[in-house]
Amino acid sequence: MRQSYRRVWSALVVVVVVVVVGYGLVQLSILPAPWTTDAGDVRVVDEGGTTKLAVDVEVADTWEERYTGLSDHDSLENGTGMLFVYSDEDDRTYVMREMDFDIDIIFIGADREITAIHHARAPEAGEDGEDLRYSGEAKWVLEVPRGTANESNLEVGDEVEIDLED
């Protein structure tokens, strides 16, 4: 009977260690979190509820994904983008580190309204992009191809609908 208890305790200790180590590796962004979302849809609507912009997005909801952002992409197709997700609203600053193309950066507050829109250029030869800084108050930040915000007539205060796939 005692050996049975020892086996149970040993198995329990192994499970706890695996869970704790796994959680630590996720927090360090060494392993992907199984609870993160990879894709979703974002719509910007006017006061009457008419869609001004609909975008299929990749979701960046871990520190590593937010740090890398679009710097590992060669371009963005129209109708696509990247949505950066945070747990709370705060003043956010984005840089154009190692970017190969221009983008629009749209900051979205916790109330799901656009708080700022920036038209960001890619770094030129000899620039690393660290000095190209764009800031706004946001819980979410949407990056789309340059010109999208103007073509869609986006404005500060527009409502944003966010649907993330589970």
Secondary structure in CASP SS format (residue, H / E / C, confidence):
PFRMAT SS
TARGET T0000
AUTHOR 0000-0000-0000
METHOD secondary structure of the structure
MODEL  1
M C 1.00
R H 1.00
Q H 1.00
S H 1.00
Y H 1.00
R H 1.00
R H 1.00
V H 1.00
W H 1.00
S H 1.00
A H 1.00
L H 1.00
V H 1.00
V H 1.00
V H 1.00
V H 1.00
V H 1.00
V H 1.00
V H 1.00
V H 1.00
V H 1.00
G H 1.00
Y H 1.00
G H 1.00
L H 1.00
V H 1.00
Q H 1.00
L C 1.00
S C 1.00
I C 1.00
L C 1.00
P C 1.00
A C 1.00
P C 1.00
W C 1.00
T C 1.00
T C 1.00
D C 1.00
A E 1.00
G E 1.00
D E 1.00
V E 1.00
R E 1.00
V E 1.00
V E 1.00
D C 1.00
E C 1.00
G C 1.00
G C 1.00
T C 1.00
T E 1.00
K E 1.00
L E 1.00
A E 1.00
V E 1.00
D E 1.00
V E 1.00
E E 1.00
V E 1.00
A E 1.00
D C 1.00
T C 1.00
W H 1.00
E H 1.00
E H 1.00
R H 1.00
Y H 1.00
T H 1.00
G H 1.00
L H 1.00
S H 1.00
D H 1.00
H C 1.00
D C 1.00
S C 1.00
L C 1.00
E C 1.00
N C 1.00
G C 1.00
T E 1.00
G E 1.00
M E 1.00
L E 1.00
F E 1.00
V E 1.00
Y E 1.00
S E 1.00
D E 1.00
E E 1.00
D E 1.00
D E 1.00
R E 1.00
T E 1.00
Y E 1.00
V E 1.00
M C 1.00
R C 1.00
E C 1.00
M C 1.00
D C 1.00
F C 1.00
D C 1.00
I E 1.00
D E 1.00
I E 1.00
I E 1.00
F E 1.00
I E 1.00
G C 1.00
A C 1.00
D C 1.00
R C 1.00
E E 1.00
I E 1.00
T E 1.00
A E 1.00
I E 1.00
H E 1.00
H E 1.00
A E 1.00
R C 1.00
A C 1.00
P C 1.00
E C 1.00
A C 1.00
G C 1.00
E C 1.00
D C 1.00
G C 1.00
E C 1.00
D C 1.00
L C 1.00
R E 1.00
Y E 1.00
S E 1.00
G E 1.00
E E 1.00
A E 1.00
K E 1.00
W E 1.00
V E 1.00
L E 1.00
E E 1.00
V E 1.00
P E 1.00
R C 1.00
G C 1.00
T H 1.00
A H 1.00
N H 1.00
E H 1.00
S C 1.00
N C 1.00
L C 1.00
E C 1.00
V C 1.00
G C 1.00
D C 1.00
E E 1.00
V E 1.00
E E 1.00
I E 1.00
D E 1.00
L E 1.00
E C 1.00
D C 1.00
END
